Amino acid sequence: MNRETDFLVIGSGIAGLSFGLKMAEYGKVLIVTKSEINECNTLYAQGGICSVTYPPDTFEKHIHDTLVCGAGECDERAVRLVVTHAPEQIRQLVQWGVKFDKDPEGRYELAREGGHSEHRILHHKDNTGFEIERSLVQRVKRHKNIEVLEHHFAVDLLTQHHLGKLVRKSTKNKECYGAYVFDKKNQQVLTVLAKFTILSAGGIGNIYHTTTNPAVSTGDGIAMVHRAKGEIENMEYIQFHPTSLYNPGERPSYLITEAMRGYGAILRTPDGREFMHKYHPMGSIAPRDVTARAIDNEMKTHGYDFVYLDVTHKDPRETIPHFPNIYQKCLSIGIDLTKEWIPVVPAAHYSCGGVKVDLNGQTSIRNLYALGETSCTGLHGANRLASNSLIEAIVYADQAAKHVVKRLDQGRLERNIPEWDYEGTSHPEEMVLITQNYKEMQQIMSNYVGIVRSDLRLERAKRRLEITFKETEELYLTSTLSQELCELRNMIAVAYLIIKQAQFKKESVGLHYSLDYPASVKATEF
């Protein structure tokens, strides 16, 4: 079954929805999302969104903080683009109905987080992402030119490969014509043809056993571009959020926002010792890579299962209104954070790498754009500065929209794409074949390709993963489609890219810390 549209948007976070709203004035927009429209990483973003707003903050200070945090690996053009375009995109969000917190005088109440030299984080309580997603979804649902297909899973991008042509990474002028999309309810694959395709499919957190990401974060966009022979970069830089709530058995891990440390919370060992100042002069508000490694080192050196985040010295009358959801979450497991310390551990949180794009969000494949965490713009370098991701997503969505508007006459519908071939497949008899490989993949990545790595660990991970890859590909080729099988296949592809690019990096940089090259760690060394 064929569907046609002007703009196919895969994913429904801040990047995809804001792009869709801007392009709906120029044609039909079809948004495909594999769960409900609001189930995405944006929804779970607690801390806030960066923008230079008031003096004494300046663009140059925000740029400097981003470059330092990125450990010398940022693309300065991307940094300047995002920082200087941030205020106008914040104004756009406000026009769309997003309500950021203000003080009694009516000025925005700005927070400070790890790695920031000034207060520049706009927020809505401790659920900023929820507020942004709420506003965008509301506007999208009202727009007559936007159609949303919930519970539809993008399987593969359509390129010249589907016209019978051999496509390699070296092939010039690769083109995208849309995607095969699996309708989960009706168990059929749609051939969605589009003039322009936008990948905003989110992150990769679920390749690790412990993650703050929702279950939908399985690297689908990155894996699809990898199979389509597009360029992927910086996958070795996986950010582990230093402070997820230690609550064994809960998945995803509940995030304790960076803003709490910016507010004044202190990291302590179980015996009460404040330890961050021995790793970084900024103490508990050090950049995330330093903080995560420091916690990991304390846990491994002393055999701790977790460390503590202490906010008991702050006024409860200020703490509870600032962090109402975290307060209630902690209460639900018997912790009153105004009187007791919060047990925390690092958890896989964000991928600084992804599909390589230019300053317009354009990939190496013509008429294909990548936005948000699916993309690698160069903004984050080797380590993301807290709260830079939401603003990156909407700035690049705006860049992509402006670029597409200039190229509307270059998009075309390729109607010679064949429909999905079901021949020779059957439903897998045992779900355990999928679930076991899923668990093995997570164990491999968590044990060997986590916060601290080594050449030996990476080589062992690669060998183990090759077995899982072969078994999964054999199953995929003989099975009817299911979301679980497609997600596993995508996660294995992304895990392979992380390992491969980490093996190539013969130095410790930012989020990639190797025991074999400790002396070469750059910029954010603890």
Backbone torsions as a table, in degrees:
resi	resn	phi	psi	omega
1	MET	NA	131.0	-177.4
2	ASN	-101.9	145.4	170.2
3	ARG	-130.2	145.2	179.2
4	GLU	-126.7	143.4	179.1
5	THR	-154.4	163.9	175.2
6	ASP	-77.8	-45.6	-175.7
7	PHE	-130.2	116.6	176.4
8	LEU	-98.8	119.5	179.2
9	VAL	-111.2	120.4	-179.3
10	ILE	-104.3	106.2	-177.2
11	GLY	117.4	149.8	-171.3
12	SER	-133.2	36.0	172.9
13	GLY	-89.5	-163.5	-176.2
14	ILE	-59.6	-37.2	-177.9
15	ALA	-68.3	-52.4	-177.0
16	GLY	-65.0	-43.4	-177.2
17	LEU	-69.9	-40.3	179.7
18	SER	-68.8	-37.8	174.7
19	PHE	-61.5	-46.4	-179.4
20	GLY	-59.4	-41.9	179.6
21	LEU	-63.8	-37.1	-178.6
22	LYS	-75.7	-32.6	-177.0
23	MET	-89.6	-12.3	-179.3
24	ALA	-64.4	-16.7	176.8
25	GLU	-77.6	-10.2	-174.1
26	TYR	-117.0	-1.8	-179.8
27	GLY	164.7	-171.0	-178.5
28	LYS	-81.9	132.2	178.8
29	VAL	-113.7	128.5	175.1
30	LEU	-115.8	117.1	179.1
31	ILE	-103.0	123.2	-179.5
32	VAL	-108.2	127.8	178.5
33	THR	-139.5	139.0	-169.6
34	LYS	-82.5	-8.6	174.6
35	SER	-129.5	-147.8	170.5
36	GLU	-69.9	160.5	-174.5
37	ILE	-60.6	-31.6	-175.4
38	ASN	-95.5	5.7	-179.6
39	GLU	-89.3	95.1	-175.1
40	CYS	-160.0	172.5	-179.5
41	ASN	-62.9	-34.2	179.8
42	THR	-53.7	-43.0	-176.5
43	LEU	-56.7	-32.8	-173.0
44	TYR	-96.9	3.0	-179.7
45	ALA	-73.8	111.6	-174.3
46	GLN	-86.6	-49.1	-164.2
47	GLY	-62.1	-60.1	-179.4
48	GLY	157.9	-160.4	-174.9
49	ILE	-136.7	133.2	-173.0
50	CYS	-81.3	141.0	167.4
51	SER	-168.9	135.5	172.2
52	VAL	-66.2	122.9	-172.3
53	THR	-123.6	-49.5	-177.4
54	TYR	-132.0	152.5	169.3
55	PRO	-62.4	149.5	13.0
56	PRO	-87.6	9.5	-179.8
57	ASP	-71.3	148.3	178.8
58	THR	-140.5	164.1	174.6
59	PHE	-57.7	-43.4	-176.5
60	GLU	-62.9	-35.6	177.2
61	LYS	-66.9	-43.3	179.2
62	HIS	-64.5	-42.1	178.1
63	ILE	-61.5	-46.0	-179.9
64	HIS	-60.5	-46.5	-179.9
65	ASP	-60.6	-40.3	-179.6
66	THR	-66.5	-43.5	-179.2
67	LEU	-66.0	-41.8	179.2
68	VAL	-64.5	-46.4	-179.4
69	CYS	-63.4	-33.5	-178.8
70	GLY	-76.5	2.6	172.1
71	ALA	59.2	36.7	176.5
72	GLY	78.0	6.7	-175.9
73	GLU	-107.2	1.8	-178.7
74	CYS	-73.0	154.5	167.5
75	ASP	-90.0	109.0	-173.3
76	GLU	-61.3	-28.4	177.4
77	ARG	-64.3	-41.5	178.6
78	ALA	-67.3	-39.3	179.6
79	VAL	-61.7	-47.9	-179.4
80	ARG	-64.6	-38.5	178.8
81	LEU	-60.0	-51.7	-176.4
82	VAL	-65.3	-47.3	-176.1
83	VAL	-63.2	-44.7	-175.9
84	THR	-76.9	-23.5	178.8
85	HIS	-92.6	-7.9	-175.4
86	ALA	-59.3	-48.3	-176.2
87	PRO	-57.3	-40.4	-179.4
88	GLU	-68.6	-31.5	178.1
89	GLN	-75.9	-29.8	172.6
90	ILE	-64.3	-42.5	177.3
91	ARG	-61.1	-37.0	178.1
92	GLN	-64.4	-43.4	178.2
93	LEU	-61.1	-41.5	178.7
94	VAL	-63.5	-40.2	177.0
95	GLN	-63.5	-31.0	178.7
96	TRP	-81.5	-1.8	173.1
97	GLY	108.1	5.6	178.7
98	VAL	-72.9	133.0	-177.3
99	LYS	-109.4	104.5	175.4
100	PHE	-89.6	148.8	-177.7
101	ASP	-64.3	141.9	177.0
102	LYS	-126.9	158.1	176.7
103	ASP	-86.3	175.8	-177.3
104	PRO	-58.6	-22.8	179.3
105	GLU	-86.3	-2.2	178.1
106	GLY	90.1	4.6	175.5
107	ARG	-87.2	149.8	177.9
108	TYR	-61.7	135.4	178.0
109	GLU	-86.9	106.9	-172.9
110	LEU	-98.2	136.5	177.7
111	ALA	-101.3	166.7	175.1
112	ARG	-124.4	139.7	-179.5
113	GLU	-129.6	177.5	-176.3
114	GLY	-53.8	129.1	177.4
115	GLY	89.3	-8.7	-179.2
116	HIS	-91.5	135.9	178.4
117	SER	-88.5	-12.8	-179.7
118	GLU	-138.1	165.0	172.2
119	HIS	-78.1	113.4	-177.8
120	ARG	-146.5	16.4	-177.2
121	ILE	-99.9	109.4	172.0
122	LEU	-76.7	143.1	-174.6
123	HIS	-151.8	164.7	170.7
124	HIS	-125.0	100.0	-175.1
125	LYS	50.7	-129.8	174.8
126	ASP	-118.4	31.5	176.6
127	ASN	-141.9	53.5	-176.7
128	THR	-60.2	-43.9	-179.2
129	GLY	-60.8	-40.6	178.1
130	PHE	-59.3	-42.7	-179.3
131	GLU	-66.9	-41.1	177.9
132	ILE	-65.1	-47.4	-178.9
133	GLU	-62.8	-41.0	178.4
134	ARG	-55.8	-48.1	-177.4
135	SER	-66.2	-45.4	-178.4
136	LEU	-66.4	-44.0	179.2
137	VAL	-60.1	-41.8	179.8
138	GLN	-58.8	-44.5	-179.3
139	ARG	-71.3	-39.2	179.7
140	VAL	-61.5	-44.1	-178.1
141	LYS	-65.5	-23.0	-179.2
142	ARG	-89.1	-12.1	-173.7
143	HIS	-84.1	126.5	-174.8
144	LYS	-69.8	-20.6	-177.9
145	ASN	-95.3	4.6	-179.1
146	ILE	-116.3	126.9	174.1
147	GLU	-114.1	136.3	179.8
148	VAL	-115.2	127.1	175.1
149	LEU	-107.0	99.6	176.5
150	GLU	-80.4	157.0	-180.0
151	HIS	56.2	38.5	174.1
152	HIS	-122.9	129.1	-171.4
153	PHE	-111.9	120.8	177.2
154	ALA	-73.6	122.7	-174.2
155	VAL	-94.7	-51.7	-178.1
156	ASP	-152.3	150.5	175.3
157	LEU	-78.4	149.5	178.2
158	LEU	-96.6	123.9	179.9
159	THR	-136.6	-171.0	177.2
160	GLN	-58.6	-22.3	176.9
161	HIS	-54.7	-37.6	-177.9
162	HIS	-81.0	-1.6	172.7
163	LEU	-103.0	10.9	176.7
164	GLY	88.2	12.8	-179.3
165	LYS	-101.5	145.5	179.0
166	LEU	-76.8	124.6	-179.3
167	VAL	-119.1	121.3	174.7
168	ARG	-116.3	171.8	175.6
169	LYS	-61.0	-31.7	-178.9
170	SER	-79.5	-10.3	-179.0
171	THR	-62.6	127.8	179.0
172	LYS	-86.3	156.4	175.4
173	ASN	58.9	39.2	173.2
174	LYS	-64.0	144.3	-177.8
175	GLU	-130.0	150.4	175.2
176	CYS	-112.6	135.5	-177.7
177	TYR	-116.6	7.5	-176.9
178	GLY	131.7	-146.4	-176.9
179	ALA	-157.7	153.0	165.0
180	TYR	-79.4	131.0	-175.3
181	VAL	-127.9	126.7	-177.0
182	PHE	-90.2	117.4	175.3
183	ASP	-83.3	103.8	-172.3
184	LYS	-66.7	-35.0	-177.4
185	LYS	-68.2	-46.0	-176.8
186	ASN	-94.9	-0.1	176.7
187	GLN	53.2	48.4	176.0
188	GLN	-140.6	157.0	-178.0
189	VAL	-103.2	123.5	176.7
190	LEU	-90.5	140.8	170.9
191	THR	-96.2	101.3	-176.3
192	VAL	-96.2	112.2	179.7
193	LEU	-95.2	135.8	-177.0
194	ALA	-143.8	149.4	175.1
195	LYS	-72.9	-36.7	177.8
196	PHE	-137.3	138.3	-179.3
197	THR	-119.4	133.6	-177.3
198	ILE	-122.0	118.8	179.0
199	LEU	-94.9	113.4	174.6
200	SER	-135.5	55.8	-167.4
201	ALA	-91.0	7.6	172.4
202	GLY	86.5	-160.9	-167.9
203	GLY	-98.1	-160.1	-168.0
204	ILE	-131.5	9.0	-167.0
205	GLY	-50.6	-30.7	-173.2
206	ASN	-76.8	2.3	170.2
207	ILE	-74.3	-11.7	176.5
208	TYR	-108.4	152.2	-177.1
209	HIS	-67.5	-38.2	179.7
210	THR	-112.2	118.3	-177.5
211	THR	-148.8	152.2	173.8
212	THR	-88.5	-7.3	-175.8
213	ASN	-77.2	149.0	174.0
214	PRO	-67.6	167.7	-174.8
215	ALA	-61.5	-20.9	-177.3
216	VAL	-76.4	-9.3	-175.6
217	SER	-85.3	86.2	-174.4
218	THR	-125.8	21.1	173.2
219	GLY	68.3	25.0	-173.6
220	ASP	-59.7	-45.0	-177.1
221	GLY	-64.6	-44.2	179.9
222	ILE	-64.0	-42.9	-179.4
223	ALA	-64.6	-39.8	179.3
224	MET	-63.6	-41.2	178.7
225	VAL	-68.4	-37.8	176.4
226	HIS	-58.6	-45.1	179.0
227	ARG	-68.2	-28.5	179.7
228	ALA	-84.5	6.0	176.3
229	LYS	69.7	31.4	174.3
230	GLY	-87.3	171.5	-176.3
231	GLU	-87.2	132.9	177.6
232	ILE	-124.8	138.4	179.5
233	GLU	-144.3	162.1	174.1
234	ASN	61.0	27.2	-177.6
235	MET	-71.1	-12.9	178.5
236	GLU	-71.5	-15.7	-175.8
237	TYR	-92.7	86.6	177.9
238	ILE	-104.3	120.7	-178.2
239	GLN	-88.1	125.6	173.7
240	PHE	-98.5	119.7	177.5
241	HIS	-66.9	130.5	-174.5
242	PRO	-66.0	-28.1	-169.3
243	THR	-128.3	84.1	166.4
244	SER	-101.8	150.0	-177.4
245	LEU	-65.2	126.0	177.0
246	TYR	-78.0	105.2	-179.1
247	ASN	-148.1	80.8	-173.3
248	PRO	-49.5	134.9	178.3
249	GLY	98.3	-17.0	179.5
250	GLU	-89.7	131.1	179.3
251	ARG	-145.9	126.7	3.1
252	PRO	-71.9	163.4	178.0
253	SER	-68.3	140.8	-179.2
254	TYR	-77.2	129.5	-175.9
255	LEU	-82.5	131.2	168.8
256	ILE	-102.0	106.2	-168.6
257	THR	-54.3	148.1	174.1
258	GLU	-56.4	-29.5	-178.1
259	ALA	-61.0	-23.8	179.1
260	MET	-68.9	-36.9	175.1
261	ARG	-72.6	-35.3	174.4
262	GLY	-63.3	-30.6	179.2
263	TYR	-73.4	-22.0	177.5
264	GLY	132.1	1.4	179.3
265	ALA	-65.1	147.3	-175.6
266	ILE	-118.0	134.8	175.1
267	LEU	-81.6	132.9	-179.0
268	ARG	-135.4	152.3	170.6
269	THR	-78.4	165.1	-179.3
270	PRO	-57.2	-23.3	178.4
271	ASP	-89.5	8.0	173.6
272	GLY	95.2	-0.1	-176.0
273	ARG	-76.8	129.0	171.4
274	GLU	-79.4	123.6	-169.3
275	PHE	-118.7	-11.1	-170.4
276	MET	-70.7	-26.2	-177.3
277	HIS	-68.4	-18.9	176.4
278	LYS	-80.2	-10.2	178.6
279	TYR	-104.3	-27.9	-174.8
280	HIS	-160.1	141.0	-179.3
281	PRO	-63.7	-19.7	178.7
282	MET	-83.1	-2.2	177.2
283	GLY	60.4	-130.4	-174.3
284	SER	-71.8	-7.8	174.3
285	ILE	-110.8	31.1	172.8
286	ALA	-67.0	160.8	176.7
287	PRO	-55.5	157.2	-171.4
288	ARG	-62.7	-38.3	-177.3
289	ASP	-64.2	-42.2	178.9
290	VAL	-63.8	-46.7	-176.7
291	THR	-64.0	-43.1	-180.0
292	ALA	-64.3	-42.3	179.2
293	ARG	-67.0	-37.9	179.6
294	ALA	-63.1	-45.6	178.2
295	ILE	-62.9	-44.7	178.9
296	ASP	-59.1	-41.5	-179.8
297	ASN	-66.5	-43.1	178.7
298	GLU	-63.2	-42.0	-179.2
299	MET	-64.3	-44.5	-176.6
300	LYS	-74.2	-37.1	-178.8
301	THR	-67.4	-40.6	-174.2
302	HIS	-105.5	-2.9	178.7
303	GLY	76.1	24.9	178.4
304	TYR	-77.0	147.1	171.4
305	ASP	-84.2	-18.6	-178.0
306	PHE	-165.7	169.7	167.8
307	VAL	-119.1	-179.3	-176.7
308	TYR	-116.3	149.7	170.3
309	LEU	-112.4	121.9	-171.9
310	ASP	-111.2	114.3	176.2
311	VAL	-120.7	15.0	-174.4
312	THR	-68.9	-19.8	-179.2
313	HIS	-79.7	-9.2	179.2
314	LYS	-88.5	157.6	-178.7
315	ASP	-68.0	117.8	179.7
316	PRO	-55.6	-29.2	-180.0
317	ARG	-68.5	-20.1	174.4
318	GLU	-96.7	-39.8	-175.0
319	THR	-62.4	-48.6	-174.8
320	ILE	-63.3	-45.7	177.1
321	PRO	-65.3	-30.4	178.8
322	HIS	-70.6	-37.8	-173.3
323	PHE	-130.5	59.4	-173.9
324	PRO	-65.0	-37.6	-177.8
325	ASN	-73.3	-39.8	177.1
326	ILE	-65.6	-39.6	178.4
327	TYR	-59.1	-47.6	-179.1
328	GLN	-68.1	-37.5	178.4
329	LYS	-62.2	-46.7	179.3
330	CYS	-63.5	-40.5	177.0
331	LEU	-58.7	-36.0	-176.7
332	SER	-65.0	-20.1	177.1
333	ILE	-114.1	20.1	171.0
334	GLY	86.6	20.1	180.0
335	ILE	-117.5	121.3	172.6
336	ASP	-96.7	102.2	-171.5
337	LEU	-67.3	-13.2	175.2
338	THR	-78.2	-14.1	-178.0
339	LYS	-125.8	-20.1	-175.1
340	GLU	-127.5	152.4	177.2
341	TRP	-75.5	151.9	-178.1
342	ILE	-100.0	123.0	177.0
343	PRO	-74.5	129.8	-176.6
344	VAL	-136.0	153.5	174.1
345	VAL	-141.7	154.7	174.1
346	PRO	-68.0	150.1	178.2
347	ALA	-146.4	144.4	177.5
348	ALA	-54.5	130.5	-168.8
349	HIS	-132.3	-43.6	-169.7
350	TYR	-154.1	142.0	175.6
351	SER	-101.8	119.0	177.9
352	CYS	-80.3	-14.4	176.3
353	GLY	-99.3	-175.2	179.7
354	GLY	155.0	-152.3	-179.8
355	VAL	-72.2	122.0	-178.2
356	LYS	-66.4	128.7	179.3
357	VAL	-132.2	161.7	175.3
358	ASP	-92.2	-168.5	-176.1
359	LEU	-69.2	-8.0	176.5
360	ASN	-104.1	6.4	-178.0
361	GLY	77.5	11.4	-177.0
362	GLN	-86.6	134.7	179.8
363	THR	-86.2	-175.7	177.4
364	SER	-76.7	-2.6	178.4
365	ILE	-109.4	125.5	-174.7
366	ARG	-60.5	139.0	178.6
367	ASN	67.2	17.4	174.4
368	LEU	-121.0	127.2	179.3
369	TYR	-119.6	150.1	177.0
370	ALA	-129.5	135.1	-175.0
371	LEU	-133.5	162.2	176.2
372	GLY	66.2	-149.5	-173.9
373	GLU	-68.7	-18.4	175.7
374	THR	-65.7	-27.4	-173.6
375	SER	-95.0	165.6	167.9
376	CYS	-125.9	102.2	-177.9
377	THR	-88.4	-20.9	-173.1
378	GLY	98.2	-6.4	179.9
379	LEU	-59.6	-46.1	-170.2
380	HIS	-83.3	-21.0	-176.4
381	GLY	58.9	-129.3	-176.9
382	ALA	-93.1	1.8	-177.9
383	ASN	-167.3	123.0	-177.7
384	ARG	-76.3	130.0	170.7
385	LEU	-72.4	132.9	-175.9
386	ALA	-49.9	136.6	175.7
387	SER	68.1	11.3	173.7
388	ASN	-80.9	-14.7	-171.3
389	SER	-75.0	-42.4	-179.3
390	LEU	-64.8	-40.4	-179.7
391	ILE	-70.3	-36.3	175.0
392	GLU	-58.4	-44.4	-176.4
393	ALA	-60.4	-45.4	-175.4
394	ILE	-79.2	-31.8	176.4
395	VAL	-65.0	-44.8	-179.2
396	TYR	-72.8	-28.7	173.0
397	ALA	-63.0	-39.4	177.5
398	ASP	-67.4	-42.7	177.4
399	GLN	-59.9	-45.0	-179.5
400	ALA	-63.9	-42.8	-179.8
401	ALA	-60.9	-45.1	179.5
402	LYS	-63.5	-38.7	-179.3
403	HIS	-68.6	-42.3	179.0
404	VAL	-63.8	-40.0	179.5
405	VAL	-57.2	-38.1	179.3
406	LYS	-71.8	-17.3	-173.5
407	ARG	-117.6	20.2	-175.3
408	LEU	-55.8	-34.9	-178.0
409	ASP	-75.9	-8.6	-179.7
410	GLN	-93.2	-9.8	177.3
411	GLY	-85.3	144.2	178.9
412	ARG	-147.9	157.5	177.5
413	LEU	-94.5	121.4	178.2
414	GLU	-94.6	101.8	-172.1
415	ARG	-90.4	7.0	179.5
416	ASN	-95.3	7.6	178.8
417	ILE	-69.9	128.4	179.1
418	PRO	-71.8	154.5	175.4
419	GLU	-73.5	164.3	-177.3
420	TRP	-59.3	137.4	-178.4
421	ASP	-97.3	112.8	-179.4
422	TYR	-91.6	-5.4	-170.5
423	GLU	-61.3	136.1	174.6
424	GLY	80.2	13.3	-179.7
425	THR	-114.3	155.0	176.7
426	SER	-145.9	164.4	-179.1
427	HIS	-71.0	131.4	179.7
428	PRO	-61.8	132.1	-174.0
429	GLU	-71.7	-27.3	-176.0
430	GLU	-127.9	115.5	178.3
431	MET	-64.0	-23.5	-178.4
432	VAL	-60.7	-25.9	178.4
433	LEU	-62.5	-32.6	178.6
434	ILE	-83.6	-49.7	-174.4
435	THR	-64.3	-35.1	-179.8
436	GLN	-68.1	-43.1	178.0
437	ASN	-65.4	-33.2	177.2
438	TYR	-62.2	-47.4	179.8
439	LYS	-64.3	-41.9	-179.4
440	GLU	-63.5	-42.0	178.9
441	MET	-60.6	-44.6	179.5
442	GLN	-63.9	-40.9	179.4
443	GLN	-64.5	-42.1	178.9
444	ILE	-59.8	-48.3	-176.5
445	MET	-70.1	-40.8	-178.4
446	SER	-68.0	-39.4	-175.4
447	ASN	-81.6	-31.9	-171.9
448	TYR	-114.7	-20.7	-172.6
449	VAL	-130.0	43.8	-176.4
450	GLY	-98.0	-137.1	-175.7
451	ILE	-66.0	-40.2	179.0
452	VAL	-120.9	134.0	-174.4
453	ARG	-127.6	174.8	172.2
454	SER	-154.4	163.9	178.3
455	ASP	-59.0	-41.1	-179.3
456	LEU	-64.1	-45.7	179.7
457	ARG	-61.8	-42.7	-177.9
458	LEU	-66.0	-41.4	179.4
459	GLU	-66.3	-39.7	177.5
460	ARG	-64.8	-41.5	178.4
461	ALA	-61.7	-40.9	-179.9
462	LYS	-63.1	-45.3	-179.5
463	ARG	-64.3	-43.8	-179.7
464	ARG	-64.9	-39.7	-176.4
465	LEU	-69.7	-30.6	179.2
466	GLU	-59.9	-38.1	178.3
467	ILE	-65.9	-46.3	179.1
468	THR	-62.2	-39.1	178.8
469	PHE	-61.5	-48.9	-177.8
470	LYS	-62.1	-42.9	179.3
471	GLU	-63.4	-40.5	-178.0
472	THR	-70.5	-40.1	178.2
473	GLU	-63.8	-40.0	177.6
474	GLU	-61.5	-42.3	179.2
475	LEU	-66.1	-41.4	-178.8
476	TYR	-62.5	-41.2	-176.2
477	LEU	-69.8	-21.3	-177.1
478	THR	-110.7	0.3	-174.1
479	SER	-112.0	150.2	168.5
480	THR	-68.3	157.7	-174.2
481	LEU	-68.1	143.5	168.0
482	SER	-146.0	151.8	179.6
483	GLN	-61.1	-40.6	-177.3
484	GLU	-60.6	-42.4	-178.9
485	LEU	-70.1	-42.0	179.3
486	CYS	-64.2	-41.4	179.6
487	GLU	-64.5	-42.9	178.0
488	LEU	-59.4	-45.8	179.3
489	ARG	-59.4	-42.4	179.8
490	ASN	-66.8	-42.4	-178.6
491	MET	-65.4	-37.4	177.6
492	ILE	-64.5	-40.4	178.2
493	ALA	-62.5	-43.3	179.6
494	VAL	-67.8	-41.3	177.7
495	ALA	-59.5	-41.4	177.3
496	TYR	-59.9	-43.1	-179.3
497	LEU	-64.8	-39.3	178.4
498	ILE	-62.3	-47.9	-178.9
499	ILE	-63.0	-48.0	-177.1
500	LYS	-59.5	-46.6	-177.2
501	GLN	-74.3	-29.0	175.4
502	ALA	-68.5	-37.8	178.6
503	GLN	-65.5	-31.0	-179.3
504	PHE	-72.4	-24.5	-174.9
505	LYS	-85.6	99.5	-178.0
506	LYS	-93.3	49.3	176.5
507	GLU	-164.0	162.5	174.1
508	SER	-96.7	121.5	-178.4
509	VAL	-138.0	121.9	174.0
510	GLY	52.5	-118.2	-175.7
511	LEU	-76.4	-13.9	176.8
512	HIS	-98.0	100.0	-178.8
513	TYR	-115.0	117.6	-178.0
514	SER	-112.0	134.1	176.9
515	LEU	-63.0	-22.1	-178.5
516	ASP	-81.8	-17.4	-177.9
517	TYR	-133.8	49.8	-174.2
518	PRO	-68.9	-28.9	-174.0
519	ALA	-72.3	-17.9	-174.6
520	SER	-96.2	7.3	-177.4
521	VAL	-60.6	135.2	-172.4
522	LYS	-102.0	148.5	161.7
523	ALA	59.6	-59.1	-174.2
524	THR	-100.9	25.7	180.0
525	GLU	-56.3	137.4	175.8
526	PHE	-96.5	NA	NA
